[in-house]
């Protein structure tokens, strides 16, 4: 599998969850990210923010849980979104981000991504 840059972001999100409990409670859902590299699946990450303290891990949701929203996104697009270099709404409208399910959860997730971006060493 190709190396993905966003793996560092997901690791940092996991490390920072204890510091983002207020935002986690607002999301209150499971988000699955399918990360693409050159249009091909490269990794899948689950952000289980349904119950404190939350968890982030590679792979499908544990215990057969169904995601509230599934996102398909290129690795570098995810990194640009987390860095605040790309507007999430514009990225979605232009097809750079594909989402199925409760896409309103993604708006609530943006606060966590902003906090993490400041800490991630990319």
N, C-alpha and C positions, 0 to 999 in steps of 0.2 A: 504494500500500500504506500502511496506517496505520503511524504511528511506534510502535516497540516499545521499552519501557524496558530489556528484558533484553539488547538489543544492547550496551549499555555493559558489562554483566556478562560477556558472551562475549568482548569486547575485552580486558577485564581478566584473564579466565582465560587468554587467549593470552599476554598480557604476563607473567603470573605462572608459567607452566609451568616455566621454568628453575629457579624457587625451590621447586617441588613435585615434584621428580623421584622421591622415595621413594614418594609417593602415586600418581604416574603409573604406576610399576612395579606397584603393587598392582592398579590398574584393568586395565591391559594389554588394552585393547579399544577398539572404536569405538562411540561413542554418538551417535545422531542425535536431535536435538530438533526437533519441529515445534511452533513457537510460534503460538498462536492469539490472535486479538484478537476479542472478542465472538463466539467460537465458529467463526470463519472463519480458515483458514490465513493467517498474516501473514509468516512467515519460517521458514527451516529452517537449522539449524546442525549441523555435524559436529564432534565432539570425537574426534580420532584420537589415542588414547593408547596405541596398540599398540607403538610404538617411540620411544625417546627421540630428540629432546627433546619429541615430541608436537606436535600442531597443532590449532588451532581455526579454523574458517572457515565462512562462509555457504555453504549449498548441500549437495548430496548428497556422500557419500564419494567421494574421488578414485579414479580407476582402476577403477571398478566394484566396489570393495570392499563387502562386506556388513557392515552394522552388527551388533554383538553384542547391542545393545539399542536399540530405538526408543521415544522418549518423545513423547507428545502432551500439551501443557500450555498453559494460558492464560498470557499474558505476565505478568500481575500475580501469578499463583500461583508462577511460577518465581522471580520477584523475592522474594516472601515466603519461599519455601523457602531461597533463597540467604542471605537476611537472618537466617535462624534463627527467623522469626516463625511458621512453620508446620512441624509435625512431618511428615517425609516419609512415614512409615508411615501416619499418619492421612490424609494427603492422598491416598495411593494407595488406601487402603481406602474412602474416601468418593467415589472416582471423579474427584477433581480432577486426578489424574495418571494417565494411561493409559500402560502400557508393554508392549512385546512383546519377547520374547527373554530374555536372561540378566539378570533384574532385580536379582540380587545385586550386579552391577557398580555399580548406582546407590548402594548403601550405601557402597561403597568410594569413590565419587566425592564423597560428602558432605564428606570432609576437605578436598578441594580447594576446594569451594564455600565452606566456612567461612573458609579462608585468603583467598579472593578477596573475600568480602564486606567484610572489614576494609579492603581497599584500594580498592574501587569507589566512585566518586563519583556516587551516584544522587540 
